[in-house]
Amino acid sequence: MRLNWIQQSKIKVIKKGEKAEFILGPLEDGSAEVLSAKIPISDNTYYLIENRQPIGYDKNLPGSGVLIMYADDSIAECRHGKAPVKLIDADSSVPHLEGAAFDIGKKSSFRDEKNRIRIELKEKIGNSYRIIVSPI
């Protein structure tokens, strides 16, 4: 999003406290209506959701599924233990973030109790996911 290589029209913005259901297409495909979802938490922070599938440049990724990232735009670059984007690891028992992707039949939901957000993968449709974001 910082580099503007995803069309703004393909980024679904879900306001804090809002419930939303959408189909998230694979980021590498580019043809889906929604390629990324953004859930603002504050003026500078938000969750970013992407669907990464083994197609195109993503064919050599160690896994596939939905990545959930916590972004902080007040951090310009990775320095001094801080990073502008941190990947939420769906399965931290798998080393090197190779279990980071959320997926149906594995770990299909994420809850942030502090910010009262739930992200649920409800169904996989081809290479896309039906996702529900809701307040908790």
Salt bridges, closest charged atoms under 4 A:
GLU21 OE2 - ARG130 NH1 2.76
GLU50 OE1 - ARG52 NH1 3.17
ASP58 OD2 - ARG52 NE 2.73
ASP73 OD1 - ARG2 NE 3.70
GLU77 OE2 - ARG79 NE 3.19
GLU113 OE2 - ARG111 NE 2.89
GLU120 OE1 - ARG118 NE 3.40
GLU120 OE2 - LYS122 NZ 3.93
GLU123 OE1 - ARG130 NE 3.15
